[in-house]
């Protein structure tokens, strides 16, 4: 910590707690408390039960969780492939051209996600690319929304790469493809795993664009949470939200372990 005095450290921690608890921790604790309740008419919830979690881990909720996982994993892998390819290709461009490429990838996150959903719906509702009513239109929208983060993460990592490794491999007669697969990508592996984790988390929580696109047989978990709370089932919706948070955190912890091993490789 930059503050060395004991009183200064205590002051910094006090300011952190004052800002963190009401802005970040308290809303999550409210959702967690509501997930175990059947009533909440006072300061604290009442009618404690685990029945909400039985509903949140069976039937439609379990199917929606599977849908969210498949969508998030597929969209993350596609975004990582496209974003990494664009970042590697952009590193060979001139600075002005690279800025244009960066702007194109950032554009989907610079506008509201509902606009992205509408554009995907309009673009893929007619032949020859008729995806409306299928699961692929949801996966495509999620991919468009999260690719920018993969591209930016990998682009920043490429700038920090030491060119000496690639130059040494090339001087020993390695072909460009061999340098890419055996030198550049292994060096980028920590950034790739971090980008994959970020894309996964963003896709798991995406709602606005998904609401415009999802077919009845492909309902992700955020849509189910919205539908439950819209019907007034706040406590069941809270339990489903906690399940969503828990699964996302577990996946991010797994990605973090992979990233740590890649860093020490």
WOLINQUI-V595300 format. One record per backbone hydrogen bond with DSSP energy under -1.0 kcal/mol. NH is the residue of the N-H (numbers start at 1). CO is the residue of the C=O. Records with the same first field share a line. If there is no record, write none. Layout:
NH = CO + CO
This chain:
9 = 5
10 = 6
11 = 7
12 = 8
13 = 9
14 = 10
15 = 11
16 = 12
17 = 13
18 = 14
19 = 15
20 = 16
21 = 17
23 = 19
24 = 20
25 = 20
26 = 21
28 = 24
29 = 25
30 = 26
31 = 27
32 = 28
33 = 29
34 = 30
35 = 31
36 = 33
37 = 34
38 = 46
39 = 46
46 = 39
49 = 36
54 = 50
55 = 51
56 = 52
61 = 58
63 = 59
64 = 60
65 = 61
66 = 62
67 = 63
68 = 64
69 = 65
70 = 66
71 = 67
72 = 68
73 = 69
74 = 70
75 = 71
76 = 72
77 = 73
78 = 74
79 = 75
80 = 76
81 = 77
82 = 78
83 = 79
84 = 80
85 = 81
86 = 82
87 = 83
88 = 84
89 = 85
90 = 86
91 = 87
92 = 89
93 = 90
98 = 94
99 = 95
100 = 96
101 = 97
102 = 98
103 = 99
104 = 100
105 = 101
106 = 102
107 = 103
109 = 106
115 = 112
116 = 112
117 = 113
118 = 114
119 = 115
120 = 116
121 = 117
122 = 118
123 = 119
124 = 120
131 = 124 + 129
132 = 124
134 = 131
139 = 135
140 = 136
141 = 137
142 = 138
143 = 139
144 = 140
145 = 141
146 = 142
147 = 143
150 = 146
151 = 147
152 = 148
153 = 149
154 = 150
155 = 151
156 = 152
157 = 153
158 = 154
159 = 155
161 = 158
165 = 162
167 = 163
168 = 164
169 = 165
170 = 166
171 = 167
172 = 168
173 = 170
174 = 169
179 = 175
180 = 176
181 = 177
182 = 178
183 = 179
184 = 179
185 = 180
187 = 183
188 = 184
192 = 188
193 = 189
194 = 190
195 = 191
196 = 192
197 = 193
198 = 194
199 = 195
200 = 196
201 = 197
202 = 198
203 = 199
204 = 200
205 = 201
211 = 207
213 = 210
214 = 210
218 = 215
224 = 220
225 = 221
226 = 222
227 = 223
228 = 224
229 = 225
230 = 226
231 = 227
233 = 228
234 = 232
237 = 233
238 = 234
239 = 235
240 = 236
241 = 237
242 = 238
243 = 239
244 = 240
245 = 241
246 = 242
247 = 243
248 = 244
249 = 245
250 = 246
251 = 247
252 = 248
253 = 249
254 = 250
255 = 251
256 = 252
257 = 253
258 = 254
259 = 255
260 = 256
261 = 257
262 = 258
263 = 259
264 = 260
